[in-house]
Amino acid sequence: MEHEVNKEKDFSPHERPSWIFRFFRPLIIWFFARICRWDVRGLENIPRQGPVIIASNHISNWDPLIVGCAVHRPVHFMAKMELFKIPILGALLRNFGAFPVERGGTGRKALKKSIELLAEDKVIGLFPEGTRSKTGTLGEGKSGVALIAAKSGASIVPVGLYNTSQVFSRGRFNSFVVSFGKPLVIETGAGEKISSQKIQEITDQIMTSIAEQIEEGRKNHCA
């Protein structure tokens, strides 16, 4: 039991911003801005304080890094437990504020950690689809984001990523759009039991908002 506790502690995210995060973030932002010519829109929609859930579509392995650098507040992302066991990568993930989730399990630990971070008025980043879309189209939203929002009372900022799957393609770096929508506030009464129907309604609302931001990104990228 003691060994398991220590293991969890080893994989917990660093309090950000760590020095590694402070060193690399400006360099990565410069790269995205000057080399990729990214277009970041709607940053004013991200609350400057209080608990926030950044809910985004997921079409590229670049996505967590892109969203994490675009947001002016530190963002804690979930990442596969297996990645934390890779020495250098695991250390980088922790320094960038990520925390592990065990794929194939119930996800209760990750759910609990998410709510704990939000209770500390932090920002977490989640992909409601649960995995990266291999087709580039927006998939079905899972219930996790809605459940975390309902339990924590955090506002949800929908994000549409457009063309991040082509950050590097055909031997060159390409432009992409990151579009942040207006925050969604989930209202639940004190002590109110959250029904599966309510969770589904929240999930549908989140996915609709993300789809709208993807369309905004598409229009602005093609303009």
Salt bridges, closest charged atoms under 4 A:
GLU8 OE2 - LYS109 NZ 3.17
GLU15 OE1 - LYS122 NZ 2.83
ASP39 OD2 - ARG41 NE 2.87
ASP63 OD2 - HIS58 ND1 2.93
GLU120 OE1 - LYS122 NZ 3.23
GLU215 OE2 - ARG218 NH2 2.59
GLU216 OE2 - LYS219 NZ 3.29
